[in-house]
Amino acid sequence: MPTEPRWLDPREDRAWRAFMHARHRLAARLRRHLLQDSGLDEADYEILAVLAEHPTGRMTAQELCVLLQWEKSRLSHQVRDMQKQGLIARESNPADARSAMICLLPAGRRAIEEAAPQHVHNVRRHFIDLLTPAELDTLAALNERVLRHLAEEPFPERSTPDEPAPSAERLIGPRNRNRRASRQPRGKTESAG
């Protein structure tokens, strides 16, 4: 028998709604700026940023799926589109014939290097510069707490309370995954951007 829900009180409701609306509107604004300024969509940018930060500019499709936390089908579709644009290439993996390597092409490197300075400007303009250093530290700590909680309490594959939950290791990627959107691509310096 279900228990009575713990409804949000006015303070909790205000915090939750403000967070959700701000997150949604910020993400939408940044996506629009990115597409208008560079012609890249958010998925293009994510893949190019990850590959540009990798020392070789190439990764297996499986590694890319793990870092981006994408399903294989989503990555395959996105890679096909980006191959048509000449931004990346898919090559066979010499170490494992069953997997493919996703490789950053010169046009892809140029695209991310041209897009990153304006994108980080928009991240600063619409988010970073609105907060004090102390608020940024607090916000980072709060979000890290939520991420730790989500990693420790995995989402069950079934929505029944009797079913065991899957392992936590699938839920979050490397610690630095969310930093790439606001950093310069590998090889760029402050003065060069």
Long-range contacts (C-beta under 8 A, 24 or more apart in sequence): 26-126, 26-127, 29-122, 29-126, 30-119, 30-122, 30-123, 30-126, 33-118, 33-119, 33-122, 34-115, 34-119, 34-122, 37-115, 37-118, 37-119, 37-122, 38-111, 38-114, 38-115, 38-118, 38-119, 39-111, 40-111, 40-112, 40-115, 43-78, 44-78, 44-81, 44-82, 44-85, 44-87, 44-111, 45-112, 45-115, 45-119, 45-181, 46-180, 46-181, 47-78, 47-79, 47-82, 47-88, 47-102, 48-87, 48-88, 48-104, 48-108, 48-109, 48-111, 48-112, 48-115, 49-112, 49-116, 49-180, 49-181, 49-185, 50-180, 51-88, 51-102, 51-103, 51-104, 51-108, 52-104, 52-108, 52-109, 52-112, 52-113, 52-185, 52-186, 52-187, 53-180, 53-183, 53-185, 53-186, 54-104, 54-186, 55-186, 57-103, 57-104, 57-109, 58-91, 58-101, 58-102, 58-103, 58-104, 59-101, 59-102, 60-93, 60-96, 60-99, 60-100, 60-101, 60-102, 61-90, 61-99, 61-100, 61-101, 61-102, 62-99, 64-102, 66-173, 67-173, 67-174, 67-177, 68-173, 69-172, 69-173, 69-177, 82-108, 87-111, 109-185, 112-185, 113-185, 113-188, 116-183, 116-184, 116-185, 116-188, 116-193, 117-184, 117-193, 119-181, 119-182, 120-182, 120-183, 120-184, 123-181, 123-182, 128-182, 147-172
